[in-house]
Amino acid sequence: MNYHITDRGVRHRLQRLEKNNTVVGYSVTLSPELISEKVNRTIVLKFKFT
């Protein structure tokens, strides 16, 4: 699709989607091959746009 969008454009779009509750959260999936330890851990991150 070859879209080009700036970081600022992405932040603005995400803020709009969060404001109207289209986006209500985020999750991360880590690749086990890239993690050196064999222990699974859960990481909770909260982002605040400033």
N, C-alpha and C positions, 0 to 999 in steps of 0.2 A: 504494500500500500504506500510505502515510502512517504510517510508524513514527517514534517519537520515542525517541532514545537519547542519553544523555549522553556527553561525551568520555571520562569515566572508564569507562563501560560499554563503549565501543568499544575502549579500551586493554586492558581486562580480557579481552574476547573475543578480541582479536588475540593476546595473550600465551598464552591457552589453546590457540588454534589453532597457534601457533608451537611450543609445548611438545610437542604430539602430532604434529608434522611435517605437519599439514594445510596450513599456509602455510610455504613454504620460502624465499620471496624476494618481492621487489617490483620492479616496473618502471614507468617513466614514459613516456608518449607525449605529446610536445609538438606543439601545433598550429603548422604552418609559417606560417600567416597571422599569428600573434601574435608571431613571432620576427622582429626587425628585420634581423638579419644573414642572409645566404644560406648561411652555413656550417653544416653539421650537426656537432654535438658530442655526445659521450657523457658523461653524468654518472652517477657511481656514488655512491649514498648509503647509509649504514648507520645505522639508527636503534637507539638503545638506550633502552628505557623505564626510567625511574628512579622 
